Amino acid sequence: MSSCDTCLVRNRAICAVLDPSELDQLNRIGRRKKVRRGETVIWEGDDAPIVANVIDGMLKLTTATGDGRELIVGITFPSDFIGRPFGASSTNSVTALTDAQLCVFTRSSFDSFAKQHPDLEHELLERTLGELDRAREWMLLLGRKSAAERVASFLLEMSKRLAGRACEGPVGPADEFELPLSRQQTADILGLTIETVSRQLGRLREAGIIVTPDRRTIGILNRAALEAEAERE
């Protein structure tokens, strides 16, 4: 049995567009890799020798500011694709937020394979455009939305992205999930202070919209009210 046959995200990952014989070819050039929390698999500015499908766990994409601070610019989830195919160097570092498992390919072998399989190239383009749309939405969130709207939007996005991580098929958003980020990391990615994030979570909790059994777990009690918070003027 090949790694593709046992892959939890094979129906959602980029390789889902391939037929069985093509999957077998791809399986021959890939390998499974376990990554520990805190381990960096790709460094910003360095040669990018690998690309990978995320099978399990979550990773963060970061860039360094001029004064040496780390800025989180994205989070990857199971079935996401990391790395820069057809590119010589990486624009971001990629570091595991949790223990993770990847399906890793050398960039050169993946590039060669993709060039021979137009459906895979098309899927790469579709996902790249989807990431661009999400980046534009995030720019709107940071540039125009209030603190309350940012926190509510963030929780809704996490409920969608963290739902059904071990499931092969599509699932709805999760009503309870564990945040992969600390409060400080959440504040950094939202462009807020940690005090503001804590205050907004407390306000949502007091309104009966969410519950927080511990510092990482979020339970959504009233999704409609949370959606209204994300779009309120």
Secondary structure as UniProt FT lines:
FT   HELIX           4..6
FT   TURN            8..12
FT   HELIX           14..17
FT   HELIX           20..29
FT   STRAND          30..35
FT   TURN            37..38
FT   STRAND          40..42
FT   TURN            44..45
FT   STRAND          50..56
FT   STRAND          59..64
FT   TURN            66..67
FT   STRAND          70..76
FT   TURN            78..79
FT   STRAND          81..83
FT   TURN            85..86
FT   STRAND          93..96
FT   STRAND          100..106
FT   HELIX           107..115
FT   HELIX           118..144
FT   HELIX           147..161
FT   TURN            162..166
FT   STRAND          176..178
FT   HELIX           183..190
FT   HELIX           194..206
FT   TURN            207..208
FT   STRAND          210..211
FT   STRAND          217..220
FT   HELIX           223..231
//
